[in-house]
Every structure is written in structure tokens, then in C-alpha cells.
């Protein structure tokens, strides 16, 4: 290969072309559909072509070759300010406000494209300031210079106005770095105008042109200028590529150049694969983050709806209690003969009304308790009580109902035990009443055995109630204490059950630092309910 005399200027050009090329492909590979990325790709490709063609023009040996390089670099240079201006409008979100200017600048760019090869635009190329060849401007070239300056100043002014209007600190910094890389690119690349118009002034600031992709890369990394979140990985890859590429062009030994070229190809392939992997990983993480945010919003909404539901149920059930209390009161007065003698048929009818009212009261109370539990409004009045006395009193209260069923009920307890515990008497009474009533409902015939004892090894009071009723299927047991859960055979035995009582009982027992569970060998084999509480529990 012919020997190339590298210097500060043409080295800046080739490095600038390389960095622009990589920057463009990285951004467009991240998101091809994003308009901002598409315009950045177009801008960097034009920049890479301009820089490469200028480099070519500075090292060739004939005027004809120099003119070809000149034509190529100007075809690219004509569109660099246009794409830059469109990019600024996209970043500042002002495209709709400046559409007429885009059309005007585009029309002017097409005019320059049509006259690019005419001598009135660039008359020839000649050796200048260490370059083998550089352009000599024709009479129309000054208009191209004005076009370049006007668009750059327009873009800078648009960015400045957007910074002044924006109150978002992050957006202001993003726009600030847009100005910085604009100045670096326009001053660095535009410095060749001095060499074009004057034969004795070299383009000293051209180094700025080769580093402006690094400035924009920093803005991408820090302020998401192009919404690329994998730039940290890409910067490492680019730096490695640029380092190896620089070694190739600076090396004077052909074997070292070949070795570095092979190394560049390998690192280029590995870098692309690594970049793809990181991009996919980041995209997956972004999707997961979006899903998590959507789920969080949905959870907040569901929590709010659940609260509103609980408030509505609480309100509605409170309103039902008044009429039900009146129904129970009047039914009781009628049955007691306070309103006159009743014949048998009327008495049976009033008894049914009374039973239905009592059932509705139980359901309403269950709903009220659930609403209070879900709203965190359930209050407990803890005191020291005798658990044995509480259960004995409850059994005495329930005896008339038990006798009506014809089921044999037996209550036993371990003697010589101090059964005092710390609890809310009314809530605990409700729990045991629910458990006993549950066994009665689902034991059409047979017997129920209740037993209270102390498990000394675990220091727990254990209340066990065993029945010979319909039993519980194995698949139902894990869900028995959830809301609205009932066994299929339970629905056949007791159609009025709501599936709420055991849920309420579980919540109340857990508030006492106790446990409640159920056991059964299967349908038709009865069930066992076990309640455990701490003696003198510290609530």
C-alpha cells in the first residue's frame, strides 16, 4: 500500500469518520423505528462520508482524484446542517412550529446538490497547508457557507429558547449538551472553511470534530439524549475499536498492520454480539419495569376498590340491622302472646319469620365483621377470662337449639387446669359459637364431642370439637377458612350457609395470637375443628 503521511489534520478526519460511523450504527441498532434515532443515523452517516472523502482528498496524488473526493464530501456536507436542524427540532419537540423552515432548507440543499460538480461552486482543488489537495471556492460557494452558518445558528437559537422555557432540570441539561456537541461539530468541521477560502490558514480546531461524538455519547449516557441505556457498554466497545484502528493507521510495519486488522475484525464481531446481548437484556428489564409499574397501579386501584367495597358493605349491613331487629322484636312479642292468642298455623308462620330473621342477623353480622377486618376497624376489648366458664356458658345458651336437632352433644374438659387467658370475651364467644354451630349444621344425625384441655408441652389451651357429620373433602380442606368457601356436600346439608363464618373465626383467633384448623378423613366421615390459645396471652 502507498505510504501515507499522517498528520494532526488528516488523522483527526479519519478518527472522526470512524467514531461517527460507529455512533450512528449503535443508535439506530437500538431502536430503528424511533425518528430521533433515524435522523441521528442520517447525520452521522453524512458526517462519516464527509470526513472520509476529505481524508481521501488530502492523500491522493492527482487533481482528478482530488476533485472526486471534493464532490463526494460536498454531497454529504450539504445535508449535514439540514439533518442537524431536524434533529434539534425533534429533541426540542418543535417540529410542527418550524415545518416551513424545514421545507425551505431542504429546497436550498437540493439546489446545492444540483450545482455541486459545477466549477462555479468549487472551481478546482490545490495543495494547501499540508494537504495534498483542498477545495478552491467558486463564486457560488459563499452562499453554501451562509447556508451552513444560518442553519447552525438557527438550531442553536431554537435550543436556547427551549432551555429558557423548560422547567425540568434534566431536560435543560439534555438541551445544554445538545448545544455543546453542536459547537464542537460545527466549529471543528466548519474550520475547514477557513482553509477553503484562504490558502494559508490550517483547520486547527478540526480535532473538535473528531471528539463531538464522544460529547454526544456522554449526553446519551447521562441525560438519555437518544434514550439509549446501553451506552456505557458501547463506549467501551468503541474505545477498543478506535484504539486498534489508530494502531493500524499509525503502524509502519505491514505485518503489524495485518495483525491489528485481524484483531479489529475479531473485536468488531465480538463487540456487536455483546452490544446485541446488552440491548436485549436492557429491553427485557425495561419491559419488566413497565409491567411492574402497571401492576403497582393496578394493585393500588384494586386496593382502593376493595376498600370502597368494604365501606359499602359496612354501610349497607348497618342499614339492614335496624329492620331485622324490629322483625325479631315483633316476632318475639307475637310468639310470647303479647299481641293476643295465636292459632297453630299462625304461630308456625311467625316462628319461620323469627328463624329467617335470626339467620339474616347472623349473615349481616358476618358481613359487618368482614368489613371491619378488611378496613382495619375491628376493635378488641382484651381482659382476663376463664375459658372453661365461657364455653360452659355458651353450651348452656345453645342447649335449646342442640336439643331441637336431636344430635347428642357432649362437653368435657381436663380437670385441675387453670383456664384463664387474655381475650375479648364477646369475640371469643362468637368464635366458639360459630365452631359449635358449624358442627351442628353439618351433622344431621349422630353425635358431637367437645373437649377442652391444656397441652403442657406447647403451653397451649386446646379446644377440640369432633362430629360424625358430612365430613370434608381433602381438596376443600386447604381453602376452608377462606371467604365464601364451602364444601359441595355442605351446600346440600345447609343451603343457608355463606362460607363467611369460618373466615371470621380465623381472623378473630389470629388476633388473639391463636390458631384454628380443621381435619377430616373425607366426605361422610365427620370432621374435627381445633382451636388453640395461649394461657394469659400477651395481646
C-alpha positions in Angstrom: 0.0 0.0 0.0 1.3 3.6 -0.7 2.8 5.4 2.2 0.5 7.9 3.8 2.0 10.9 5.7 -0.4 11.1 8.7 -0.6 14.4 10.5 -2.8 16.1 13.1 -5.4 17.2 10.5 -6.0 14.0 8.4 -5.7 11.8 11.5 -8.5 13.9 13.1 -10.6 13.4 9.9 -10.2 9.6 9.8 -10.8 9.2 13.5 -13.9 11.5 13.3 -15.2 9.4 10.4 -14.8 6.2 12.3 -16.4 7.5 15.5 -19.3 9.0 13.6 -19.9 5.7 11.7 -19.9 3.7 14.9 -22.1 6.2 16.8 -24.7 6.1 14.0 -25.0 2.4 13.8 -25.1 1.9 17.6 -28.0 4.4 18.0 -30.0 3.0 15.0 -29.5 -0.6 16.1 -31.1 0.2 19.5 -34.4 1.4 18.0 -34.8 1.6 14.2 -38.4 2.9 14.5 -37.6 6.0 16.6 -37.5 9.1 14.4 -34.8 10.8 16.6 -32.5 7.8 16.0 -33.2 7.7 12.3 -32.2 11.4 11.9 -29.1 10.9 14.1 -28.1 7.9 11.9 -28.5 10.0 8.7 -26.5 12.9 10.3 -23.6 10.6 11.4 -23.5 8.8 8.0 -23.2 12.1 6.2 -20.5 13.1 8.7 -18.6 9.9 8.1 -18.8 10.3 4.3 -17.7 13.9 4.5 -14.8 13.1 6.8 -13.7 10.0 4.8 -13.9 11.9 1.5 -12.0 14.9 2.9 -9.3 12.4 4.2 -9.2 10.8 0.7 -8.8 14.2 -0.9 -5.8 15.1 1.3 -3.8 12.0 0.5 -4.4 11.4 -3.3 -1.8 12.4 -5.9 -3.8 13.8 -8.8 -6.2 16.7 -9.3 -8.8 14.3 -10.9 -8.8 12.1 -7.8 -8.9 15.2 -5.6 -12.0 16.5 -7.4 -13.8 13.2 -6.9 -13.1 13.4 -3.2 -14.3 17.0 -3.2 -17.6 16.2 -4.9 -18.3 13.3 -2.5 -17.5 15.3 0.6 -19.7 18.2 -0.5 -22.7 16.0 -1.3 -22.5 14.9 2.3 -21.7 18.3 3.7 -24.8 19.8 2.1 -27.1 17.6 4.1 -25.2 17.7 7.4 -26.7 21.0 8.6 -30.2 20.0 7.4 -30.2 16.7 9.3 -28.7 18.5 12.3 -31.5 21.1 12.3 -34.2 18.4 12.0 -32.6 16.6 14.9 -32.7 19.7 17.1 -36.4 20.2 16.3 -37.2 16.6 17.3 -35.2 17.0 20.6 -36.8 20.3 21.4 -40.3 19.0 20.2 -40.8 22.0 17.9 -41.1 20.2 14.5 -44.6 21.4 14.0 -43.6 25.0 14.7 -40.8 25.1 12.1 -42.1 22.9 9.2 -41.8 25.8 6.7 -38.1 26.2 7.6 -37.5 22.5 7.1 -39.0 22.8 3.6 -37.0 25.9 2.8 -33.7 24.4 4.0 -34.4 21.2 2.1 -35.1 23.1 -1.1 -31.9 25.0 -0.8 -30.0 21.8 -0.1 -31.4 20.3 -3.3 -30.2 23.4 -5.2 -26.6 23.0 -3.9 -26.7 19.3 -4.7 -27.5 20.1 -8.3 -24.6 22.6 -8.7 -22.1 20.6 -6.6 -20.0 19.5 -9.6 -20.0 22.9 -11.3 -16.8 25.0 -11.3 -18.9 28.0 -10.1 -19.3 26.0 -6.8 -15.8 24.6 -6.4 -13.5 25.7 -9.2 -10.7 23.2 -8.5 -8.6 21.6 -5.8 -5.0 22.6 -5.0 -2.4 21.7 -2.4 -2.9 23.7 0.9 -1.4 23.8 4.4 0.0 20.2 4.3 -3.0 18.7 2.5 -2.3 17.2 -0.9 -5.5 18.8 -2.1 -8.1 21.2 -0.7 -11.1 23.0 -2.5 -10.8 26.3 -4.2 -14.2 28.1 -3.8 -16.1 29.3 -6.8 -18.4 32.4 -6.8 -21.4 30.5 -5.6 -19.6 28.8 -2.7 -20.1 31.8 -0.3 -23.9 31.0 -0.4 -23.2 27.5 0.8 -21.1 28.9 3.7 -24.0 31.3 4.6 -26.5 28.3 4.4 -24.3 26.3 6.8 -23.9 29.2 9.3 -27.6 30.2 9.2 -28.9 26.7 9.9 -26.4 26.1 12.7 -27.3 29.4 14.3 -31.0 28.7 13.9 -30.6 25.3 15.6 -28.6 26.8 18.5 -31.2 29.6 18.9 -34.0 27.0 18.9 -32.2 25.0 21.6 -31.5 28.1 23.7 -35.2 29.1 23.6 -36.3 25.6 24.7 -33.8 25.7 27.6 -35.2 29.0 28.7 -38.8 27.7 28.6 -38.2 24.3 30.2 -38.6 24.0 33.9 -37.3 20.4 34.0 -33.7 20.3 35.1 -32.9 17.1 33.4 -34.3 18.3 30.0 -32.4 21.6 30.4 -29.1 19.7 30.8 -30.0 17.5 27.9 -30.5 20.5 25.7 -27.3 22.1 27.1 -25.3 19.1 25.9 -27.0 19.4 22.5 -25.5 22.9 22.3 -22.1 21.7 23.3 -21.9 18.9 20.7 -23.3 21.3 18.1 -20.5 23.8 18.8 -17.9 21.1 18.8 -19.1 19.7 15.5 -19.7 23.0 13.7 -16.5 24.7 14.9 -14.4 21.6 14.3 -15.9 20.7 10.9 -16.5 24.3 9.9 -12.9 25.2 10.5 -12.1 23.8 7.0 -14.0 26.7 5.5 -11.0 28.8 6.6 -8.7 26.5 4.6 -11.1 26.6 1.6 -11.3 30.4 1.4 -7.7 31.1 2.4 -4.7 29.0 1.4 -2.6 29.8 4.5 -4.9 29.0 7.4 -4.9 25.3 8.5 -8.1 24.0 10.3 -6.6 23.9 13.8 -10.0 23.2 15.6 -10.7 20.2 13.4 -9.9 17.9 16.5 -13.2 19.1 18.0 -15.0 17.4 15.1 -13.4 14.1 15.9 -14.5 14.2 19.5 -18.1 15.6 19.2 -19.5 12.0 19.0 -17.9 11.5 22.4 -19.6 14.6 23.7 -23.0 13.4 22.4 -22.2 9.9 23.8 -21.7 11.4 27.3 -25.1 13.2 26.9 -26.7 10.0 25.8 -25.3 8.2 28.8 -26.0 10.9 31.4 -29.2 12.5 30.1 -30.7 9.9 27.6 -30.3 12.2 24.6 -31.4 9.4 22.4 -32.9 7.2 25.1 -30.0 4.7 24.7 -29.4 2.9 28.0 -26.6 0.7 26.9 -24.1 3.4 26.1 -21.7 2.6 28.9 -21.1 -0.8 27.3 -20.9 0.7 23.8 -18.4 3.4 24.8 -16.0 0.6 26.0 -16.5 -1.2 22.7 -16.0 1.9 20.6 -12.9 2.9 22.6 -11.4 -0.5 21.9 -12.2 -0.3 18.2 -10.8 3.2 17.9 -7.6 2.2 19.7 -7.0 -0.7 17.4 -7.9 1.3 14.3 -5.4 4.1 15.3 -2.7 1.4 15.8 -3.4 0.2 12.2 -3.1 3.6 10.6 0.0 4.7 12.7 1.9 1.4 12.2 4.7 1.4 9.6 5.1 -2.3 9.6 2.9 -4.3 7.2 2.8 -7.4 9.4 1.7 -5.4 12.4 -1.0 -3.7 10.3 -2.3 -7.1 9.2 -2.2 -8.4 12.8 -4.1 -5.3 14.1 -6.6 -5.6 11.2 -7.4 -9.2 12.1 -7.7 -8.1 15.8 -10.0 -5.3 14.8 -12.3 -7.7 12.8 -12.5 -10.1 15.8 -13.2 -7.3 18.3 -15.7 -5.8 15.9 -17.7 -9.1 15.7 -17.5 -9.7 19.4 -18.4 -6.1 20.2 -21.5 -6.4 18.0 -22.6 -9.6 19.7 -22.0 -8.1 23.1 -23.9 -5.0 22.2 -26.9 -7.0 21.0 -26.9 -9.1 24.1 -26.8 -6.0 26.4 -29.6 -4.3 24.3 -31.9 -7.3 24.6 -31.2 -7.5 28.4 -31.9 -3.9 28.9 -35.1 -4.1 26.8 -36.3 -7.0 28.8 -35.6 -5.2 32.0 -37.5 -2.1 30.7 -40.5 -4.3 29.8 -40.4 -5.8 33.3 -40.2 -2.4 34.9 -43.1 -1.2 32.9 -45.1 -4.3 33.8 -44.2 -3.8 37.4 -45.4 -0.2 37.3 -48.6 -1.2 35.6 -49.1 -3.9 38.2 -48.4 -1.5 41.0 -51.0 0.9 39.7 -53.5 -1.9 39.3 -52.8 -3.1 42.9 -53.4 0.5 44.1 -56.7 0.6 42.2 -57.8 -2.8 43.4 -56.9 -1.9 47.0 -59.0 1.2 46.6 -61.9 -0.7 45.1 -61.7 -3.3 47.8 -61.8 -0.5 50.5 -64.8 1.1 48.8 -66.5 -2.3 48.6 -65.9 -2.9 52.3 -67.2 0.5 53.1 -70.3 -0.1 51.0 -70.9 -3.5 52.6 -70.4 -2.0 56.1 -72.9 0.8 55.3 -75.4 -1.5 53.7 -75.3 -4.1 56.5 -75.6 -1.4 59.1 -78.8 -0.2 57.4 -80.2 -3.8 57.4 -79.7 -4.3 61.2 -82.5 -1.8 62.1 -85.3 -3.6 60.1 -84.0 -7.0 61.2 -84.0 -6.0 64.9 -87.6 -4.8 64.5 -88.6 -8.1 62.8 -87.0 -10.1 65.6 -88.6 -7.9 68.3 -92.1 -8.1 66.9 -91.8 -11.8 66.2 -90.8 -12.4 69.8 -93.7 -10.3 71.1 -96.2 -12.2 69.0 -94.8 -15.6 70.0 -94.9 -14.7 73.6 -98.6 -13.8 73.3 -98.2 -10.1 73.9 -100.4 -9.4 70.9 -103.1 -11.9 71.5 -103.7 -15.7 71.2 -102.3 -17.4 68.1 -103.6 -20.5 66.3 -101.1 -23.2 65.4 -100.7 -22.2 61.7 -100.1 -18.5 62.6 -97.6 -19.5 65.3 -95.7 -21.7 62.9 -95.6 -18.9 60.3 -94.2 -16.4 62.9 -91.6 -19.0 64.0 -90.4 -19.2 60.5 -90.2 -15.4 60.3 -88.2 -15.4 63.5 -85.8 -18.1 62.3 -85.3 -16.3 59.0 -84.6 -13.0 60.8 -82.1 -14.8 63.1 -80.4 -16.3 60.0 -80.2 -12.9 58.3 -78.8 -11.3 61.5 -76.0 -13.9 61.5 -75.3 -13.2 57.8 -75.3 -9.4 58.4 -73.0 -9.7 61.4 -70.6 -11.8 59.4 -70.5 -9.2 56.6 -70.0 -6.4 59.2 -67.2 -8.3 60.8 -65.5 -8.9 57.4 -65.8 -5.2 56.6 -64.3 -4.2 59.9 -61.5 -6.7 59.4 -60.7 -5.5 55.9 -60.9 -1.9 56.9 -58.7 -2.5 60.0 -61.6 -1.2 62.1 -62.1 -4.4 64.2 -61.7 -3.5 67.9 -60.9 -5.9 70.7 -61.5 -5.4 74.4 -59.0 -7.7 76.0 -59.4 -8.9 79.6 -58.6 -11.9 81.7 -61.3 -14.5 81.3 -61.9 -18.2 82.3 -62.0 -20.1 79.0 -63.8 -23.1 80.7 -66.6 -20.9 82.1 -67.0 -19.2 78.8 -67.5 -22.4 76.9 -69.8 -23.9 79.6 -72.0 -20.8 79.5 -72.1 -20.9 75.7 -73.1 -24.6 75.7 -76.0 -23.8 78.1 -77.2 -21.0 75.8 -77.1 -23.3 72.8 -78.7 -26.2 74.5 -82.3 -25.5 73.3 -81.0 -25.4 69.7 -78.9 -28.5 70.2 -81.9 -30.4 71.7 -84.0 -29.5 68.6 -81.5 -31.2 66.3 -81.6 -34.5 68.2 -77.8 -34.7 68.0 -76.0 -35.9 71.1 -73.7 -33.1 72.4 -71.0 -33.9 75.0 -68.7 -31.3 76.5 -65.7 -32.5 78.6 -62.6 -30.8 79.9 -59.3 -31.7 81.6 -59.6 -31.2 85.4 -57.1 -29.4 87.6 -56.2 -26.8 85.0 -56.3 -23.0 85.4 -58.1 -22.0 82.2 -57.6 -18.2 82.5 -56.5 -16.4 79.3 -56.3 -12.9 78.0 -59.1 -12.4 75.4 -62.0 -10.3 74.1 -64.9 -12.2 75.8 -67.5 -11.4 73.1 -65.3 -12.1 70.1 -64.0 -15.4 71.6 -67.6 -16.4 72.4 -68.6 -15.7 68.8 -65.7 -17.9 67.6 -66.7 -20.9 69.8 -70.4 -20.4 69.0 -69.5 -20.4 65.3 -67.5 -23.6 65.6 -70.1 -25.5 67.6 -72.9 -24.2 65.4 -71.0 -25.3 62.3 -70.8 -28.9 63.6 -74.5 -28.8 64.4 -75.4 -27.6 60.9 -73.4 -30.3 59.2 -74.3 -33.2 61.5 -77.9 -34.2 60.6 -77.7 -37.2 63.0 -75.1 -38.7 65.3 -73.0 -37.0 68.0 -70.7 -34.1 68.7 -67.9 -34.3 71.2 -66.3 -31.1 72.5 -63.2 -31.2 74.8 -61.0 -28.5 76.4 -57.5 -29.3 77.6 -54.0 -27.9 78.2 -51.1 -29.1 76.1 -48.4 -28.7 78.6 -45.5 -29.4 76.2 -46.5 -26.5 73.9 -48.2 -24.4 76.6 -51.5 -24.1 74.7 -55.2 -24.4 75.5 -56.7 -26.8 73.0 -60.4 -26.9 72.3 -61.4 -29.8 70.1 -64.9 -30.4 68.6 -65.4 -33.7 66.8 -68.6 -34.6 64.9 -70.0 -37.5 62.9 -71.4 -35.3 60.2 -70.9 -35.0 56.4 -67.1 -34.6 56.6 -64.9 -32.5 54.3 -63.3 -33.5 51.0 -59.4 -33.4 51.0 -59.4 -30.8 48.2 -61.6 -28.5 50.2 -59.6 -28.5 53.5 -56.8 -26.1 52.4 -59.4 -23.5 51.4 -61.9 -24.0 54.2 -61.1 -20.8 56.1 -61.1 -18.5 53.1 -64.0 -16.2 52.3 -67.1 -17.8 50.6 -65.5 -21.3 50.7 -67.9 -24.2 51.3 -67.7 -27.9 50.7 -70.0 -29.2 48.0 -71.7 -31.7 50.3 -72.1 -28.8 52.9 -74.3 -26.9 50.4 -76.7 -29.9 50.2 -76.9 -30.2 54.0 -77.2 -26.4 54.8 -78.3 -24.2 52.0 -78.3 -21.1 54.1 -74.6 -21.1 54.8 -72.5 -18.2 53.4 -69.0 -19.5 53.8 -68.0 -16.5 55.9 -68.3 -17.8 59.5 -65.0 -19.8 59.5 -63.1 -16.9 57.8 -64.3 -14.5 60.5 -63.4 -17.1 63.2 -59.9 -17.5 61.8 -59.3 -13.7 61.7 -60.5 -13.3 65.3 -58.5 -16.2 66.7 -55.3 -14.9 64.9 -55.9 -11.5 66.6 -55.7 -13.5 69.9 -52.3 -15.0 68.7 -54.1 -18.4 68.4 -54.8 -20.8 65.6 -57.8 -22.7 64.2 -57.7 -25.6 61.8 -59.9 -28.4 60.6 -59.3 -32.1 59.9 -61.3 -34.8 58.2 -60.8 -38.2 56.7 -63.1 -37.4 53.8 -66.8 -37.0 52.9 -69.2 -38.8 55.2 -66.5 -39.4 57.9 -67.1 -36.4 60.1 -64.8 -33.5 60.9 -62.6 -32.2 63.7 -62.1 -28.5 64.4 -59.3 -27.5 66.7 -58.8 -24.1 68.3 -55.6 -23.3 70.2 -55.0 -20.3 72.5 -52.2 -19.1 74.8 -52.8 -19.1 78.6 -52.6 -15.5 79.8 -51.7 -14.5 76.2 -50.0 -11.1 75.7 -52.0 -9.3 73.1 
